[in-house]
Amino acid sequence: MRSMLVRAESPIRRLLRPALWLLVIVPAIVLVAQLLLDQLGAEPIEALEHASGKWTLRFLAGSLAITPLMRLTGWGWLLVQRRFLGLATFFWAIGHLSVYTVLDQFFDWPAIAEDILKRIYITLGMLAFVLMIPLAVTSTKASIRRLGGKRWNQLHRLVYVSAVAGCVHFLWAVKKDLAEPMIYAAVFAVLFALRLILRKRGPRTPLGSPRG
């Protein structure tokens, strides 16, 4: 198993970042093109909201998967990809929020405020987004040094609250078929459990000083 990981490490390390960039950018381009070409169905704004929200959750799940993957493979260089995926999550979350505020509500701030206060699933979606802001702002090595590893880790545990709020937001936003949001919830539950199990088994990978 170890020899297989050693052989796979070099090509994966070389190709992973370009692949991640494509994964971030290409879906955004496709969605914009579909919107402009009127290919998003009878409710294009709703379709765009759902698609951007799902991509946000996918990148969030990817960022949470990096730590268990580092523990299992010993590839400490994946640490920078975790930061990249965290910022990609925030990028898509901004896109998701922008679709709602600009295309859906047309900057009607009183209506938006009323939605946030009265519609619980929008309250949770806004909470998930707000919690991502300090995580994105402190994603740099300089922030880790300034805060210290312990405080940085404590702050970044907000990602769990954001993930739960995002999943519930998706669950309550879907009015009929709950199968897809339940799949996302199950994925996050597995990731949470895996991170907890691996944390109990061994020491945390040192922040800012990845192995390999």
C-alpha positions, 0 to 999 in steps of 0.5 A, a space after each residue: 500500500 505504501 509503495 502504491 502511495 509513493 508511486 501515485 504521489 508525484 503525478 497527483 501532486 503535479 496535476 491536482 491544483 490545475 484539476 481543482 482550478 478547472 473544477 472551480 471555474 468550469 461549472 461557473 462558466 457553464 451555469 452562466 452560459 446556460 442562464 444566458 442561453 435560457 437552458 435552465 428550465 422554467 425557473 432559471 433563477 431557482 435552478 441557478 440558486 440550487 446549483 450554486 448552493 450544491 457546488 458550495 456544499 461539494 467544495 466544503 465537503 472536499 475541504 473537510 475530506 483533506 485532513 483525513 486524506 492527509 492522515 491516511 496517506 501522509 501527504 502533508 502537501 495536501 494542506 495547501 489544497 485544503 486552503 484552496 478548497 476552503 476558498 473555493 467554497 467561499 467563492 461559490 457561497 458568494 455566488 450563491 448569495 449573489 444569485 439570491 440578492 441580485 437576480 432573485 431579490 433585485 437588491 430589495 434589502 427590506 425584503 431580504 431582511 424580512 426573508 432572513 428573519 422570517 424564513 428559517 432556511 434562509 436564516 440558516 443559509 445566511 448563518 452558514 455564509 457568515 461563519 465562512 467569512 472569518 474562515 476565509 479571512 484567516 486561511 493564510 499562513 500569516 493568520 495561523 502564525 498571528 493567531 497561534 495553532 490552538 486559537 486557529 484550530 478553535 476558530 476553524 471548528 466553525 466549519 462544522 457549524 457552517 456545514 450543518 447549517 448549510 445542509 439544513 438550509 438545503 434540506 428545507 429549501 427543497 420542497 419535494 424530493 429530499 433524497 439529494 439533500 439527505 445524501 449531502 447530509 450523509 456525506 458530511 456525517 461520514 466526514 465528521 465521524 472519520 475526522 473524529 476517529 482519526 483525531 483520536 488515533 494519532 497526532 494532528 498534522 502540524 499547521 504550517 509545516 506539512 510533511 512530504 
